[in-house]
Amino acid sequence: MPVLLLTTTGRRSGRPHTTALTFLSDGRNLVIVGSNGGVPKDPDWMLNLRANPRAVIQMGDVRLAVRSREAAGAKRSELWNRVVQKYSGYAAYQSRTNRTIPVVILEPERDNP
């Protein structure tokens, strides 16, 4: 499974926090999932992105500034289905919780090379 490092800004501390996450490509965007293992609350990185949608990702030697947004409606359904097809464990996580697991689109900022 491909992994990226997501660095968000702490919503309370203002400090950077880095988390390793699996991802799915969607054109030039990347898709991450706030499963938090199926527990009842969203992961801290998700809460940080809701407070500040800008983040930095790193894949190998490549670092990119990104802007995040939660997928909704038909786009969320499409991406969720793709994610579950690729990583079936996400369906099990969803079955463990009553919350709708967020699907997040990371769009590269315009000023990236």
C-alpha positions as CSV (number, residue, x, y, z in Angstrom):
1,M,0.0,0.0,0.0
2,P,1.5,3.4,-0.9
3,V,2.0,5.7,2.1
4,L,2.4,9.5,2.4
5,L,3.4,11.6,5.3
6,L,0.8,14.3,6.1
7,T,1.8,17.3,8.2
8,T,-1.0,19.3,9.6
9,T,-1.0,22.3,11.9
10,G,-2.4,21.5,15.4
11,R,-5.7,23.2,15.9
12,R,-4.9,24.0,19.5
13,S,-1.1,24.0,19.7
14,G,-0.3,25.5,16.3
15,R,2.5,23.1,16.0
16,P,3.1,20.7,13.1
17,H,2.0,17.1,13.4
18,T,3.0,14.4,11.0
19,T,1.0,11.2,10.3
20,A,1.7,8.3,7.9
21,L,-1.4,7.5,5.8
22,T,-2.2,5.2,2.9
23,F,-3.6,7.1,-0.1
24,L,-5.2,6.7,-3.5
25,S,-4.5,8.8,-6.5
26,D,-7.3,10.7,-8.2
27,G,-5.8,12.5,-11.2
28,R,-3.3,14.9,-9.8
29,N,-5.1,14.9,-6.4
30,L,-4.5,12.4,-3.6
31,V,-7.3,10.8,-1.5
32,I,-6.9,9.9,2.2
33,V,-9.4,8.4,4.6
34,G,-10.2,9.4,8.2
35,S,-11.0,5.9,9.4
36,N,-9.2,6.0,12.7
37,G,-9.5,2.2,12.8
38,G,-13.3,2.5,13.1
39,V,-13.4,4.2,16.5
40,P,-16.3,6.6,17.2
41,K,-14.2,9.8,16.7
42,D,-12.4,11.3,13.7
43,P,-8.6,11.2,13.9
44,D,-6.8,14.2,15.2
45,W,-5.3,15.0,11.8
46,M,-8.8,15.2,10.4
47,L,-9.8,17.7,13.1
48,N,-6.7,19.7,12.3
49,L,-7.5,19.8,8.6
50,R,-11.1,21.0,9.4
51,A,-9.5,23.9,11.4
52,N,-6.9,24.6,8.7
53,P,-7.2,22.9,5.3
54,R,-3.6,23.6,4.3
55,A,-1.0,20.9,4.9
56,V,2.2,19.4,3.5
57,I,2.6,15.9,2.2
58,Q,5.8,14.0,1.6
59,M,6.2,10.9,-0.6
60,G,9.8,9.8,-0.7
61,D,11.9,12.9,-1.5
62,V,8.9,14.9,-2.9
63,R,7.2,17.4,-0.6
64,L,4.1,19.2,-1.7
65,A,1.9,21.9,-0.2
66,V,-1.7,20.8,-0.4
67,R,-5.2,22.1,0.3
68,S,-7.7,19.6,1.7
69,R,-11.4,19.3,1.3
70,E,-13.8,16.6,2.4
71,A,-15.5,14.7,-0.5
72,A,-19.3,14.8,-0.4
73,G,-22.2,13.4,-2.3
74,A,-21.6,11.4,-5.4
75,K,-17.8,12.2,-5.4
76,R,-17.5,10.8,-1.9
77,S,-19.4,7.6,-2.9
78,E,-17.2,7.2,-6.0
79,L,-14.0,7.6,-4.0
80,W,-15.2,5.5,-1.1
81,N,-16.0,2.6,-3.5
82,R,-12.5,2.9,-5.1
83,V,-10.8,3.0,-1.7
84,V,-12.8,-0.1,-0.4
85,Q,-12.0,-2.0,-3.7
86,K,-8.3,-1.3,-3.2
87,Y,-8.1,-1.6,0.6
88,S,-11.0,-3.8,1.9
89,G,-10.2,-3.1,5.5
90,Y,-11.9,0.3,5.3
91,A,-15.3,-1.4,4.9
92,A,-14.6,-3.2,8.2
93,Y,-13.7,0.1,9.8
94,Q,-17.0,1.6,8.7
95,S,-18.9,-1.3,10.1
96,R,-17.4,-0.6,13.5
97,T,-18.7,3.0,13.8
98,N,-21.9,5.0,13.4
99,R,-20.0,8.0,12.0
100,T,-19.5,8.4,8.3
101,I,-15.8,8.0,7.8
102,P,-14.5,11.1,6.0
103,V,-12.9,10.9,2.6
104,V,-10.4,13.7,2.0
105,I,-9.1,15.1,-1.2
106,L,-5.7,16.7,-1.2
107,E,-5.2,19.1,-4.0
108,P,-1.7,20.4,-4.8
109,E,-1.3,24.1,-4.3
110,R,-0.7,26.2,-7.4
111,D,2.7,27.3,-6.4
112,N,4.1,23.7,-6.3
113,P,6.6,22.9,-9.1
